[in-house]
């Protein structure tokens, strides 16, 4: 997987700019979720959800 790193500032209205290259790489649309943790900030596409797969016996 290609690694992309950027450094950006938060503007005076609290907005974060996500460059086009990253939006295209991760298929981010207009709506994204920012998940803040002790490890950092994660950008999550709310259209993709992980579901628990039940094991068949």
LODO-800107 format. One record per residue: residue in one letter; x, y, z of N, C-alpha, C in turn. Coordinates in pm, 1 decimal, m for minus. Example, Ala and Ser with C-alpha at 12.3 -4.5 7.8 and 13.67 -1.06 7.14 Angstrom:
+------+----------+----------+----------+----------+----------+----------+----------+----------+----------+
: type :      n.x :      n.y :      n.z :     ca.x :     ca.y :     ca.z :      c.x :      c.y :      c.z :
+------+----------+----------+----------+----------+----------+----------+----------+----------+----------+
:    a :   1319.0 :   m569.0 :    780.0 :   1230.0 :   m450.0 :    780.0 :   1320.0 :   m330.0 :    780.0 :
:    s :   1285.0 :   m225.0 :    708.0 :   1367.0 :   m106.0 :    714.0 :   1290.0 :      3.0 :    787.0 :
+------+----------+----------+----------+----------+----------+----------+----------+----------+----------+
end
This chain:
+------+----------+----------+----------+----------+----------+----------+----------+----------+----------+
: type :      n.x :      n.y :      n.z :     ca.x :     ca.y :     ca.z :      c.x :      c.y :      c.z :
+------+----------+----------+----------+----------+----------+----------+----------+----------+----------+
:    x :     83.3 :   m117.2 :      0.0 :      0.0 :      0.0 :      0.0 :     88.4 :    124.4 :      0.0 :
:    x :     51.0 :    219.0 :    m78.5 :    125.6 :    343.8 :    m88.1 :    106.1 :    425.6 :     39.0 :
:    x :    214.5 :    476.9 :     94.6 :    204.5 :    560.7 :    212.8 :    206.0 :    706.3 :    169.5 :
:    x :    111.2 :    781.4 :    223.2 :    101.0 :    922.9 :    191.6 :    101.0 :    999.6 :    322.7 :
:    x :    188.1 :   1094.9 :    335.7 :    193.1 :   1176.3 :    456.5 :    181.4 :   1322.7 :    420.1 :
:    x :    106.0 :   1394.9 :    499.6 :     91.0 :   1538.5 :    477.3 :    100.0 :   1610.2 :    610.2 :
:    x :    125.9 :   1736.8 :    602.7 :    119.8 :   1822.2 :    720.5 :     31.4 :   1938.9 :    683.0 :
:    x :    m69.6 :   1962.0 :    763.3 :   m166.4 :   2065.5 :    731.4 :   m205.5 :   2138.8 :    858.5 :
:    x :   m254.6 :   2259.8 :    843.0 :   m299.0 :   2337.3 :    957.4 :   m450.4 :   2336.3 :    965.8 :
:    x :   m500.9 :   2356.0 :   1085.0 :   m644.0 :   2373.4 :   1105.4 :   m671.3 :   2522.5 :   1088.5 :
:    x :   m768.7 :   2559.4 :   1003.2 :   m793.9 :   2701.1 :    979.6 :   m869.1 :   2764.7 :   1097.1 :
:    x :   m894.9 :   2893.2 :   1088.2 :   m955.9 :   2967.3 :   1199.3 :  m1099.2 :   2924.0 :   1228.5 :
:    x :  m1161.9 :   2848.5 :   1137.1 :  m1296.2 :   2795.8 :   1159.7 :  m1292.7 :   2649.5 :   1207.1 :
:    x :  m1172.2 :   2595.2 :   1226.9 :  m1158.4 :   2458.6 :   1275.5 :  m1165.0 :   2352.5 :   1167.4 :
:    x :  m1147.7 :   2392.4 :   1042.3 :  m1156.7 :   2296.4 :    931.3 :  m1020.6 :   2235.3 :    901.9 :
:    x :  m1025.5 :   2109.1 :    859.2 :   m905.1 :   2036.6 :    819.7 :   m916.1 :   2008.0 :    670.6 :
:    x :   m810.9 :   2036.4 :    596.1 :   m810.1 :   2011.9 :    452.2 :   m750.2 :   1874.2 :    426.7 :
:    x :   m825.0 :   1789.1 :    357.3 :   m775.1 :   1657.4 :    317.6 :   m747.2 :   1664.6 :    167.8 :
:    x :   m620.7 :   1651.4 :    127.7 :   m584.9 :   1666.6 :    m13.6 :   m657.0 :   1566.1 :   m104.0 :
:    x :   m673.6 :   1606.3 :   m228.1 :   m745.1 :   1526.3 :   m327.1 :   m683.1 :   1387.8 :   m343.2 :
:    x :   m550.4 :   1379.5 :   m342.5 :   m482.2 :   1251.4 :   m359.6 :   m523.9 :   1152.2 :   m251.0 :
:    x :   m535.2 :   1197.7 :   m128.9 :   m575.4 :   1110.1 :    m18.8 :   m723.0 :   1076.8 :    m28.2 :
:    x :   m807.3 :   1173.5 :    m63.0 :   m951.1 :   1146.6 :    m78.3 :   m975.2 :   1042.1 :   m185.8 :
:    x :   m902.1 :   1049.1 :   m295.5 :   m917.2 :    950.7 :   m403.6 :   m860.4 :    815.0 :   m363.0 :
:    x :   m745.8 :    813.3 :   m297.4 :   m680.3 :    689.7 :   m257.3 :   m768.4 :    607.1 :   m164.4 :
:    x :   m839.2 :    672.5 :    m74.0 :   m922.0 :    603.2 :     24.5 :  m1071.1 :    615.8 :     m2.6 :
:    x :  m1108.0 :    661.0 :   m120.4 :  m1248.4 :    672.9 :   m162.1 :  m1331.0 :    749.8 :    m60.2 :
:    x :  m1280.2 :    864.7 :    m18.2 :  m1352.8 :    948.3 :     76.9 :  m1445.3 :   1041.8 :      1.3 :
:    x :  m1568.7 :   1047.9 :     43.1 :  m1665.8 :   1137.1 :    m18.0 :  m1675.4 :   1267.0 :     60.1 :
:    x :  m1791.6 :   1327.3 :     56.8 :  m1810.9 :   1453.6 :    127.2 :  m1818.8 :   1435.3 :    278.4 :
:    x :  m1868.3 :   1320.5 :    322.4 :  m1883.9 :   1295.5 :    465.1 :  m1780.6 :   1195.5 :    513.0 :
:    x :  m1703.9 :   1234.5 :    613.7 :  m1608.1 :   1145.0 :    676.0 :  m1621.7 :   1159.1 :    827.5 :
:    x :  m1575.2 :   1058.9 :    898.0 :  m1572.7 :   1063.4 :   1043.2 :  m1428.1 :   1078.6 :   1087.9 :
:    x :  m1405.9 :   1165.2 :   1184.6 :  m1274.5 :   1176.9 :   1246.7 :  m1283.7 :   1107.9 :   1381.8 :
:    x :  m1198.4 :   1009.9 :   1402.8 :  m1196.6 :    936.0 :   1528.1 :  m1068.1 :    974.0 :   1600.2 :
:    x :  m1081.3 :   1038.6 :   1714.8 :   m965.8 :   1082.6 :   1791.2 :   m936.7 :    983.0 :   1902.4 :
:    x :   m812.3 :    936.9 :   1907.4 :   m769.8 :    841.8 :   2009.4 :   m639.3 :    890.8 :   2070.1 :
:    x :   m590.7 :    817.6 :   2169.0 :   m461.2 :    851.7 :   2228.2 :   m348.4 :    832.1 :   2126.6 :
:    x :   m369.7 :    744.2 :   2026.9 :   m267.3 :    714.8 :   1926.9 :   m264.7 :    814.8 :   1812.8 :
:    x :   m373.2 :    887.1 :   1792.6 :   m377.8 :    982.9 :   1683.0 :   m519.2 :   1003.3 :   1634.1 :
:    x :   m530.1 :   1054.8 :   1512.9 :   m659.7 :   1082.3 :   1451.7 :   m677.9 :    989.2 :   1333.5 :
:    x :   m791.4 :    923.0 :   1328.7 :   m822.9 :    834.1 :   1217.7 :   m935.1 :    894.6 :   1135.2 :
:    x :   m921.9 :    887.8 :   1005.0 :  m1027.0 :    933.3 :    914.7 :  m1098.5 :    809.2 :    865.6 :
:    x :  m1229.9 :    808.1 :    884.7 :  m1306.7 :    688.3 :    851.3 :  m1418.4 :    724.5 :    755.2 :
:    x :  m1435.4 :    642.4 :    652.7 :  m1544.5 :    660.0 :    558.2 :  m1668.7 :    593.2 :    618.2 :
:    x :  m1773.8 :    668.6 :    651.3 :  m1890.5 :    609.1 :    715.8 :  m1969.6 :    514.8 :    625.2 :
:    x :  m1942.2 :    514.5 :    494.2 :  m2011.9 :    424.1 :    403.8 :  m1963.6 :    280.5 :    418.8 :
:    x :  m1842.6 :    262.8 :    471.3 :  m1786.9 :    129.5 :    488.7 :  m1792.1 :     93.8 :    635.9 :
:    x :  m1864.2 :    m11.2 :    667.8 :  m1872.1 :    m54.7 :    806.3 :  m1822.0 :   m198.3 :    815.5 :
:    x :  m1755.7 :   m226.7 :    922.5 :  m1708.7 :   m362.1 :    946.5 :  m1816.6 :   m435.9 :   1024.4 :
:    x :  m1846.8 :   m553.3 :    980.4 :  m1945.5 :   m633.6 :   1051.8 :  m1880.1 :   m762.1 :   1098.7 :
:    x :  m1931.5 :   m812.4 :   1205.0 :  m1877.7 :   m936.8 :   1258.6 :  m1933.9 :  m1053.2 :   1178.2 :
:    x :  m1847.4 :  m1133.0 :   1127.2 :  m1887.3 :  m1248.3 :   1046.2 :  m1908.1 :  m1368.2 :   1138.2 :
:    x :  m2023.1 :  m1428.9 :   1125.2 :  m2051.6 :  m1546.4 :   1206.4 :  m1984.9 :  m1668.2 :   1144.2 :
:    x :  m1925.0 :  m1749.1 :   1230.8 :  m1859.0 :  m1868.6 :   1182.5 :  m1961.8 :  m1979.2 :   1163.4 :
:    x :  m1947.7 :  m2051.9 :   1054.7 :  m2036.8 :  m2165.5 :   1031.3 :  m1969.3 :  m2292.0 :   1080.7 :
:    x :  m2045.0 :  m2380.9 :   1138.3 :  m1986.3 :  m2504.5 :   1191.2 :  m2027.1 :  m2622.9 :   1109.4 :
+------+----------+----------+----------+----------+----------+----------+----------+----------+----------+
end
